[in-house]
Amino acid sequence: MNLSLRIARRYLFAKKSTNAINLITGISVLGISIGTAALILVLSVFNGFEDLIQSLFSNFNPDVKITAVRGKPFIPVRVPGSGPKPGGRWNSSP
């Protein structure tokens, strides 16, 4: 058996429950367990918030954005037949 595992088993499962080492070991194991659980919980919550924020901001930031080169003004070109039709409907093609 590995030496470190043997020492750990000896102090974790000692027969005397009033031993100071058992008390310190129990408090340490409990503290590390609570800290690990809190860290997992916080990371899970932040991961969920990241997905939520990403889905909310994807509505404002499009996947494709057309910008002008070097600060030149961007003037959109009118394509004949792509304007609004009577009744307020638009006609467009890919």
N, CA, C and O atoms as a printed pandas DataFrame, in Angstrom:
     atom_number atom_name residue_name chain_id  residue_number  x_coord  y_coord  z_coord
0              1         N          MET        A               1    0.845   -1.171    0.000
1              2        CA          MET        A               1    0.000    0.000    0.000
2              3         C          MET        A               1    0.898    1.246    0.000
3              4         O          MET        A               1    1.969    1.242    0.607
4              5         N          ASN        A               2    0.469    2.277   -0.663
5              6        CA          ASN        A               2    1.222    3.510   -0.751
6              7         C          ASN        A               2    1.353    4.141    0.642
7              8         O          ASN        A               2    0.423    4.082    1.446
8              9         N          LEU        A               3    2.503    4.737    0.914
9             10        CA          LEU        A               3    2.757    5.302    2.239
10            11         C          LEU        A               3    1.813    6.463    2.561
11            12         O          LEU        A               3    1.280    6.536    3.668
12            13         N          SER        A               4    1.604    7.355    1.617
13            14        CA          SER        A               4    0.718    8.494    1.884
14            15         C          SER        A               4   -0.724    8.037    2.097
15            16         O          SER        A               4   -1.433    8.606    2.927
16            17         N          LEU        A               5   -1.168    7.019    1.361
17            18        CA          LEU        A               5   -2.521    6.492    1.557
18            19         C          LEU        A               5   -2.649    5.821    2.923
19            20         O          LEU        A               5   -3.690    5.917    3.573
20            21         N          ARG        A               6   -1.591    5.147    3.349
21            22        CA          ARG        A               6   -1.609    4.487    4.659
22            23         C          ARG        A               6   -1.691    5.514    5.802
23            24         O          ARG        A               6   -2.422    5.315    6.772
24            25         N          ILE        A               7   -0.942    6.597    5.675
25            26        CA          ILE        A               7   -0.985    7.647    6.705
26            27         C          ILE        A               7   -2.344    8.334    6.715
27            28         O          ILE        A               7   -2.897    8.602    7.782
28            29         N          ALA        A               8   -2.880    8.617    5.544
29            30        CA          ALA        A               8   -4.197    9.262    5.468
30            31         C          ALA        A               8   -5.271    8.370    6.078
31            32         O          ALA        A               8   -6.133    8.850    6.814
32            33         N          ARG        A               9   -5.224    7.088    5.779
33            34        CA          ARG        A               9   -6.215    6.161    6.339
34            35         C          ARG        A               9   -6.074    6.046    7.852
35            36         O          ARG        A               9   -7.065    5.908    8.569
36            37         N          ARG        A              10   -4.860    6.104    8.320
37            38        CA          ARG        A              10   -4.623    5.994    9.762
38            39         C          ARG        A              10   -5.240    7.167   10.520
39            40         O          ARG        A              10   -5.817    6.982   11.592
40            41         N          TYR        A              11   -5.118    8.379    9.963
41            42        CA          TYR        A              11   -5.624    9.550   10.680
42            43         C          TYR        A              11   -7.099    9.818   10.397
43            44         O          TYR        A              11   -7.781   10.414   11.231
44            45         N          LEU        A              12   -7.598    9.398    9.257
45            46        CA          LEU        A              12   -9.021    9.604    8.970
46            47         C          LEU        A              12   -9.900    8.646    9.756
47            48         O          LEU        A              12  -10.965    9.037   10.234
48            49         N          PHE        A              13   -9.480    7.424    9.896
49            50        CA          PHE        A              13  -10.303    6.399   10.538
50            51         C          PHE        A              13   -9.656    5.891   11.828
51            52         O          PHE        A              13   -9.561    4.684   12.047
52            53         N          ALA        A              14   -9.216    6.812   12.670
53            54        CA          ALA        A              14   -8.615    6.423   13.944
54            55         C          ALA        A              14   -9.700    5.950   14.909
55            56         O          ALA        A              14  -10.863    6.340   14.800
56            57         N          LYS        A              15   -9.295    5.103   15.858
57            58        CA          LYS        A              15  -10.272    4.524   16.788
58            59         C          LYS        A              15  -10.715    5.505   17.869
59            60         O          LYS        A              15  -11.858    5.442   18.321
60            61         N          LYS        A              16   -9.849    6.395   18.283
61            62        CA          LYS        A              16  -10.206    7.362   19.318
62            63         C          LYS        A              16  -10.850    8.585   18.658
63            64         O          LYS        A              16  -10.242    9.223   17.798
64            65         N          SER        A              17  -12.059    8.904   19.056
65            66        CA          SER        A              17  -12.753   10.035   18.438
66            67         C          SER        A              17  -12.425   11.353   19.122
67            68         O          SER        A              17  -12.783   12.413   18.609
68            69         N          THR        A              18  -11.748   11.313   20.275
69            70        CA          THR        A              18  -11.420   12.546   20.990
70            71         C          THR        A              18  -10.030   13.064   20.644
71            72         O          THR        A              18   -9.559   14.029   21.244
72            73         N          ASN        A              19   -9.396   12.449   19.713
73            74        CA          ASN        A              19   -8.057   12.841   19.317
74            75         C          ASN        A              19   -8.113   14.198   18.605
75            76         O          ASN        A              19   -9.027   14.446   17.819
76            77         N          ALA        A              20   -7.139   15.075   18.878
77            78        CA          ALA        A              20   -7.121   16.406   18.264
78            79         C          ALA        A              20   -6.903   16.315   16.758
79            80         O          ALA        A              20   -7.421   17.134   15.999
80            81         N          ILE        A              21   -6.140   15.324   16.334
81            82        CA          ILE        A              21   -5.892   15.173   14.902
82            83         C          ILE        A              21   -7.183   14.814   14.174
83            84         O          ILE        A              21   -7.415   15.285   13.061
84            85         N          ASN        A              22   -8.025   13.984   14.790
85            86        CA          ASN        A              22   -9.308   13.643   14.167
86            87         C          ASN        A              22  -10.199   14.872   14.032
87            88         O          ASN        A              22  -10.889   15.033   13.025
88            89         N          LEU        A              23  -10.187   15.731   15.036
89            90        CA          LEU        A              23  -10.995   16.946   14.979
90            91         C          LEU        A              23  -10.496   17.878   13.883
91            92         O          LEU        A              23  -11.294   18.406   13.108
92            93         N          ILE        A              24   -9.206   18.082   13.813
93            94        CA          ILE        A              24   -8.627   18.947   12.779
94            95         C          ILE        A              24   -8.874   18.357   11.396
95            96         O          ILE        A              24   -9.194   19.089   10.459
96            97         N          THR        A              25   -8.729   17.048   11.261
97            98        CA          THR        A              25   -8.965   16.389    9.978
98            99         C          THR        A              25  -10.414   16.536    9.546
99           100         O          THR        A              25  -10.691   16.819    8.380
100          101         N          GLY        A              26  -11.331   16.348   10.469
101          102        CA          GLY        A              26  -12.752   16.483   10.137
102          103         C          GLY        A              26  -13.113   17.889    9.711
103          104         O          GLY        A              26  -13.854   18.079    8.746
104          105         N          ILE        A              27  -12.591   18.882   10.428
105          106        CA          ILE        A              27  -12.856   20.280   10.060
106          107         C          ILE        A              27  -12.248   20.594    8.697
107          108         O          ILE        A              27  -12.861   21.298    7.894
108          109         N          SER        A              28  -11.057   20.082    8.430
109          110        CA          SER        A              28  -10.401   20.328    7.141
110          111         C          SER        A              28  -11.181   19.704    5.994
111          112         O          SER        A              28  -11.396   20.344    4.965
112          113         N          VAL        A              29  -11.603   18.462    6.166
113          114        CA          VAL        A              29  -12.370   17.781    5.115
114          115         C          VAL        A              29  -13.687   18.501    4.874
115          116         O          VAL        A              29  -14.096   18.674    3.726
116          117         N          LEU        A              30  -14.352   18.922    5.939
117          118        CA          LEU        A              30  -15.609   19.653    5.803
118          119         C          LEU        A              30  -15.398   20.992    5.100
119          120         O          LEU        A              30  -16.190   21.367    4.235
120          121         N          GLY        A              31  -14.347   21.709    5.459
121          122        CA          GLY        A              31  -14.064   23.002    4.829
122          123         C          GLY        A              31  -13.750   22.878    3.353
123          124         O          GLY        A              31  -14.237   23.665    2.542
124          125         N          ILE        A              32  -12.942   21.897    3.001
125          126        CA          ILE        A              32  -12.609   21.695    1.586
126          127         C          ILE        A              32  -13.843   21.264    0.802
127          128         O          ILE        A              32  -14.026   21.687   -0.340
128          129         N          SER        A              33  -14.688   20.434    1.396
129          130        CA          SER        A              33  -15.915   19.995    0.715
130          131         C          SER        A              33  -16.861   21.162    0.470
131          132         O          SER        A              33  -17.413   21.298   -0.622
132          133         N          ILE        A              34  -17.049   22.000    1.476
133          134        CA          ILE        A              34  -17.938   23.162    1.317
134          135         C          ILE        A              34  -17.359   24.140    0.301
135          136         O          ILE        A              34  -18.099   24.682   -0.520
136          137         N          GLY        A              35  -16.058   24.372    0.342
137          138        CA          GLY        A              35  -15.423   25.270   -0.624
138          139         C          GLY        A              35  -15.535   24.770   -2.051
139          140         O          GLY        A              35  -15.792   25.551   -2.967
140          141         N          THR        A              36  -15.346   23.473   -2.247
141          142        CA          THR        A              36  -15.470   22.886   -3.582
142          143         C          THR        A              36  -16.900   22.973   -4.091
143          144         O          THR        A              36  -17.130   23.295   -5.257
144          145         N          ALA        A              37  -17.858   22.689   -3.225
145          146        CA          ALA        A              37  -19.268   22.776   -3.625
146          147         C          ALA        A              37  -19.647   24.206   -3.980
147          148         O          ALA        A              37  -20.376   24.432   -4.945
148          149         N          ALA        A              38  -19.158   25.177   -3.207
149          150        CA          ALA        A              38  -19.458   26.584   -3.497
150          151         C          ALA        A              38  -18.843   27.010   -4.821
151          152         O          ALA        A              38  -19.472   27.736   -5.590
152          153         N          LEU        A              39  -17.629   26.571   -5.091
153          154        CA          LEU        A              39  -16.971   26.919   -6.349
154          155         C          LEU        A              39  -17.709   26.325   -7.536
155          156         O          LEU        A              39  -17.894   27.006   -8.544
156          157         N          ILE        A              40  -18.129   25.087   -7.442
157          158        CA          ILE        A              40  -18.891   24.451   -8.522
158          159         C          ILE        A              40  -20.213   25.173   -8.733
159          160         O          ILE        A              40  -20.627   25.385   -9.873
160          161         N          LEU        A              41  -20.876   25.550   -7.657
161          162        CA          LEU        A              41  -22.149   26.262   -7.758
162          163         C          LEU        A              41  -21.974   27.620   -8.432
163          164         O          LEU        A              41  -22.754   27.972   -9.317
164          165         N          VAL        A              42  -20.972   28.379   -8.030
165          166        CA          VAL        A              42  -20.749   29.707   -8.606
166          167         C          VAL        A              42  -20.385   29.599  -10.079
167          168         O          VAL        A              42  -20.883   30.378  -10.892
168          169         N          LEU        A              43  -19.532   28.657  -10.438
169          170        CA          LEU        A              43  -19.163   28.493  -11.848
170          171         C          LEU        A              43  -20.360   28.083  -12.696
171          172         O          LEU        A              43  -20.484   28.528  -13.837
172          173         N          SER        A              44  -21.232   27.253  -12.166
173          174        CA          SER        A              44  -22.429   26.846  -12.899
174          175         C          SER        A              44  -23.373   28.019  -13.109
175          176         O          SER        A              44  -23.936   28.185  -14.191
176          177         N          VAL        A              45  -23.546   28.829  -12.076
177          178        CA          VAL        A              45  -24.426   29.999  -12.197
178          179         C          VAL        A              45  -23.861   30.981  -13.210
179          180         O          VAL        A              45  -24.605   31.494  -14.045
180          181         N          PHE        A              46  -22.556   31.257  -13.155
181          182        CA          PHE        A              46  -21.962   32.184  -14.111
182          183         C          PHE        A              46  -22.014   31.646  -15.533
183          184         O          PHE        A              46  -22.156   32.423  -16.477
184          185         N          ASN        A              47  -21.902   30.342  -15.705
185          186        CA          ASN        A              47  -22.020   29.752  -17.031
186          187         C          ASN        A              47  -23.432   29.949  -17.572
187          188         O          ASN        A              47  -23.608   30.245  -18.754
188          189         N          GLY        A              48  -24.430   29.788  -16.722
189          190        CA          GLY        A              48  -25.809   30.034  -17.136
190          191         C          GLY        A              48  -26.049   31.492  -17.470
191          192         O          GLY        A              48  -26.743   31.800  -18.439
192          193         N          PHE        A              49  -25.475   32.408  -16.668
193          194        CA          PHE        A              49  -25.618   33.834  -16.961
194          195         C          PHE        A              49  -24.945   34.186  -18.276
195          196         O          PHE        A              49  -25.451   35.020  -19.027
196          197         N          GLU        A              50  -23.815   33.563  -18.562
197          198        CA          GLU        A              50  -23.114   33.845  -19.815
198          199         C          GLU        A              50  -23.975   33.450  -21.014
199          200         O          GLU        A              50  -24.062   34.198  -21.988
200          201         N          ASP        A              51  -24.607   32.284  -20.948
201          202        CA          ASP        A              51  -25.490   31.856  -22.032
202          203         C          ASP        A              51  -26.687   32.785  -22.165
203          204         O          ASP        A              51  -27.104   33.097  -23.280
204          205         N          LEU        A              52  -27.243   33.229  -21.048
205          206        CA          LEU        A              52  -28.390   34.134  -21.073
206          207         C          LEU        A              52  -28.012   35.475  -21.678
207          208         O          LEU        A              52  -28.732   35.990  -22.533
208          209         N          ILE        A              53  -26.907   36.043  -21.254
209          210        CA          ILE        A              53  -26.462   37.337  -21.780
210          211         C          ILE        A              53  -26.124   37.216  -23.258
211          212         O          ILE        A              53  -26.433   38.118  -24.037
212          213         N          GLN        A              54  -25.500   36.125  -23.650
213          214        CA          GLN        A              54  -25.156   35.916  -25.065
214          215         C          GLN        A              54  -26.417   35.860  -25.916
215          216         O          GLN        A              54  -26.445   36.425  -27.010
216          217         N          SER        A              55  -27.453   35.193  -25.437
217          218        CA          SER        A              55  -28.693   35.111  -26.214
218          219         C          SER        A              55  -29.414   36.450  -26.251
219          220         O          SER        A              55  -30.059   36.771  -27.249
220          221         N          LEU        A              56  -29.316   37.240  -25.179
221          222        CA          LEU        A              56  -29.961   38.552  -25.177
222          223         C          LEU        A              56  -29.252   39.527  -26.107
223          224         O          LEU        A              56  -29.907   40.277  -26.831
224          225         N          PHE        A              57  -27.925   39.526  -26.098
225          226        CA          PHE        A              57  -27.190   40.474  -26.921
226          227         C          PHE        A              57  -27.073   40.041  -28.373
227          228         O          PHE        A              57  -26.708   40.856  -29.220
228          229         N          SER        A              58  -27.366   38.799  -28.685
229          230        CA          SER        A              58  -27.328   38.386  -30.088
230          231         C          SER        A              58  -28.452   39.049  -30.872
231          232         O          SER        A              58  -28.371   39.149  -32.096
232          233         N          ASN        A              59  -29.503   39.504  -30.186
233          234        CA          ASN        A              59  -30.570   40.236  -30.865
234          235         C          ASN        A              59  -30.107   41.626  -31.270
235          236         O          ASN        A              59  -30.581   42.158  -32.273
236          237         N          PHE        A              60  -29.189   42.232  -30.514
237          238        CA          PHE        A              60  -28.717   43.576  -30.806
238          239         C          PHE        A              60  -27.520   43.585  -31.742
239          240         O          PHE        A              60  -27.383   44.503  -32.550
240          241         N          ASN        A              61  -26.670   42.608  -31.655
241          242        CA          ASN        A              61  -25.481   42.528  -32.498
242          243         C          ASN        A              61  -25.696   41.464  -33.567
243          244         O          ASN        A              61  -25.758   40.278  -33.244
244          245         N          PRO        A              62  -25.810   41.858  -34.825
245          246        CA          PRO        A              62  -26.070   40.875  -35.878
246          247         C          PRO        A              62  -24.844   40.008  -36.151
247          248         O          PRO        A              62  -23.726   40.350  -35.767
248          249         N          ASP        A              63  -25.075   38.877  -36.825
249          250        CA          ASP        A              63  -23.975   37.987  -37.188
250          251         C          ASP        A              63  -23.094   38.607  -38.268
251          252         O          ASP        A              63  -21.878   38.416  -38.270
252          253         N          VAL        A              64  -23.713   39.353  -39.189
253          254        CA          VAL        A              64  -22.982   40.023  -40.264
254          255         C          VAL        A              64  -23.240   41.512  -40.135
255          256         O          VAL        A              64  -24.390   41.942  -40.048
256          257         N          LYS        A              65  -22.170   42.303  -40.123
257          258        CA          LYS        A              65  -22.305   43.744  -39.982
258          259         C          LYS        A              65  -21.508   44.411  -41.093
259          260         O          LYS        A              65  -20.329   44.112  -41.278
260          261         N          ILE        A              66  -22.139   45.304  -41.828
261          262        CA          ILE        A              66  -21.484   46.011  -42.926
262          263         C          ILE        A              66  -21.056   47.373  -42.408
263          264         O          ILE        A              66  -21.879   48.150  -41.923
264          265         N          THR        A              67  -19.757   47.661  -42.514
265          266        CA          THR        A              67  -19.236   48.948  -42.061
266          267         C          THR        A              67  -18.423   49.584  -43.169
267          268         O          THR        A              67  -17.961   48.910  -44.090
268          269         N          ALA        A              68  -18.254   50.903  -43.066
269          270        CA          ALA        A              68  -17.483   51.636  -44.063
270          271         C          ALA        A              68  -15.992   51.429  -43.806
271          272         O          ALA        A              68  -15.570   51.161  -42.681
272          273         N          VAL        A              69  -15.204   51.560  -44.875
273          274        CA          VAL        A              69  -13.762   51.394  -44.768
274          275         C          VAL        A              69  -13.133   52.741  -44.433
275          276         O          VAL        A              69  -13.383   53.727  -45.126
276          277         N          ARG        A              70  -12.327   52.795  -43.391
277          278        CA          ARG        A              70  -11.549   53.964  -42.985
278          279         C          ARG        A              70  -12.392   55.231  -42.830
279          280         O          ARG        A              70  -11.970   56.306  -43.255
280          281         N          GLY        A              71  -13.538   55.121  -42.248
281          282        CA          GLY        A              71  -14.337   56.295  -41.919
282          283         C          GLY        A              71  -15.084   56.922  -43.081
283          284         O          GLY        A              71  -15.693   57.978  -42.912
284          285         N          LYS        A              72  -15.057   56.309  -44.251
285          286        CA          LYS        A              72  -15.802   56.857  -45.383
286          287         C          LYS        A              72  -17.290   56.654  -45.139
287          288         O          LYS        A              72  -17.689   55.650  -44.549
288          289         N          PRO        A              73  -18.108   57.586  -45.582
289          290        CA          PRO        A              73  -19.559   57.416  -45.369
290          291         C          PRO        A              73  -20.100   56.259  -46.202
291          292         O          PRO        A              73  -19.692   56.044  -47.343
292          293         N          PHE        A              74  -21.005   55.541  -45.616
293          294        CA          PHE        A              74  -21.618   54.400  -46.289
294          295         C          PHE        A              74  -22.963   54.844  -46.843
295          296         O          PHE        A              74  -23.866   55.197  -46.084
296          297         N          ILE        A              75  -23.097   54.827  -48.157
297          298        CA          ILE        A              75  -24.347   55.207  -48.813
298          299         C          ILE        A              75  -24.925   53.944  -49.441
299          300         O          ILE        A              75  -24.348   53.398  -50.381
300          301         N          PRO        A              76  -26.058   53.481  -48.930
301          302        CA          PRO        A              76  -26.640   52.266  -49.497
302          303         C          PRO        A              76  -27.145   52.506  -50.919
303          304         O          PRO        A              76  -27.689   53.566  -51.228
304          305         N          VAL        A              77  -26.958   51.520  -51.763
305          306        CA          VAL        A              77  -27.379   51.608  -53.157
306          307         C          VAL        A              77  -28.798   51.072  -53.263
307          308         O          VAL        A              77  -29.100   49.988  -52.764
308          309         N          ARG        A              78  -29.653   51.826  -53.904
309          310        CA          ARG        A              78  -31.030   51.387  -54.122
310          311         C          ARG        A              78  -31.068   50.416  -55.300
311          312         O          ARG        A              78  -30.575   50.716  -56.387
312          313         N          VAL        A              79  -31.650   49.273  -55.065
313          314        CA          VAL        A              79  -31.828   48.284  -56.120
314          315         C          VAL        A              79  -33.233   48.464  -56.673
315          316         O          VAL        A              79  -34.200   48.465  -55.911
316          317         N          PRO        A              80  -33.358   48.615  -57.987
317          318        CA          PRO        A              80  -34.703   48.799  -58.546
318          319         C          PRO        A              80  -35.593   47.603  -58.229
319          320         O          PRO        A              80  -35.185   46.452  -58.392
320          321         N          GLY        A              81  -36.782   47.879  -57.786
321          322        CA          GLY        A              81  -37.748   46.832  -57.491
322          323         C          GLY        A              81  -37.650   46.273  -56.087
323          324         O          GLY        A              81  -38.375   45.338  -55.748
324          325         N          SER        A              82  -36.755   46.831  -55.249
325          326        CA          SER        A              82  -36.635   46.291  -53.900
326          327         C          SER        A              82  -37.264   47.196  -52.847
327          328         O          SER        A              82  -37.180   46.902  -51.655
328          329         N          GLY        A              83  -37.885   48.276  -53.262
329          330        CA          GLY        A              83  -38.500   49.209  -52.322
330          331         C          GLY        A              83  -39.860   48.727  -51.874
331          332         O          GLY        A              83  -40.313   47.649  -52.258
332          333         N          PRO        A              84  -40.510   49.542  -51.052
333          334        CA          PRO        A              84  -41.837   49.138  -50.580
334          335         C          PRO        A              84  -42.855   49.161  -51.708
335          336         O          PRO        A              84  -42.853   50.056  -52.553
336          337         N          LYS        A              85  -43.699   48.185  -51.703
337          338        CA          LYS        A              85  -44.766   48.075  -52.696
338          339         C          LYS        A              85  -46.027   48.718  -52.127
339          340         O          LYS        A              85  -46.087   49.016  -50.934
340          341         N          PRO        A              86  -47.006   48.928  -52.950
341          342        CA          PRO        A              86  -48.263   49.470  -52.433
342          343         C          PRO        A              86  -48.821   48.558  -51.339
343          344         O          PRO        A              86  -48.854   47.337  -51.491
344          345         N          GLY        A              87  -49.244   49.148  -50.275
345          346        CA          GLY        A              87  -49.742   48.387  -49.135
346          347         C          GLY        A              87  -48.680   48.201  -48.064
347          348         O          GLY        A              87  -48.940   47.537  -47.061
348          349         N          GLY        A              88  -47.477   48.775  -48.248
349          350        CA          GLY        A              88  -46.436   48.716  -47.235
350          351         C          GLY        A              88  -45.618   47.445  -47.233
351          352         O          GLY        A              88  -44.849   47.225  -46.298
352          353         N          ARG        A              89  -45.751   46.589  -48.251
353          354        CA          ARG        A              89  -44.974   45.351  -48.299
354          355         C          ARG        A              89  -43.667   45.584  -49.035
355          356         O          ARG        A              89  -43.590   46.407  -49.947
356          357         N          TRP        A              90  -42.650   44.853  -48.631
357          358        CA          TRP        A              90  -41.344   44.945  -49.271
358          359         C          TRP        A              90  -41.141   43.743  -50.181
359          360         O          TRP        A              90  -41.618   42.642  -49.903
360          361         N          ASN        A              91  -40.424   43.978  -51.272
361          362        CA          ASN        A              91  -40.076   42.902  -52.185
362          363         C          ASN        A              91  -38.554   42.817  -52.224
363          364         O          ASN        A              91  -37.888   43.804  -52.538
364          365         N          SER        A              92  -38.005   41.666  -51.913
365          366        CA          SER        A              92  -36.551   41.510  -51.957
366          367         C          SER        A              92  -36.215   40.109  -52.430
367          368         O          SER        A              92  -37.050   39.204  -52.418
368          369         N          SER        A              93  -34.980   39.959  -52.843
369          370        CA          SER        A              93  -34.509   38.650  -53.292
370          371         C          SER        A              93  -33.086   38.461  -52.787
371          372         O          SER        A              93  -32.389   39.440  -52.520
372          373         N          PRO        A              94  -32.649   37.219  -52.654
373          374        CA          PRO        A              94  -31.304   36.980  -52.111
374          375         C          PRO        A              94  -30.178   37.404  -53.007
375          376         O          PRO        A              94  -29.011   37.249  -52.648
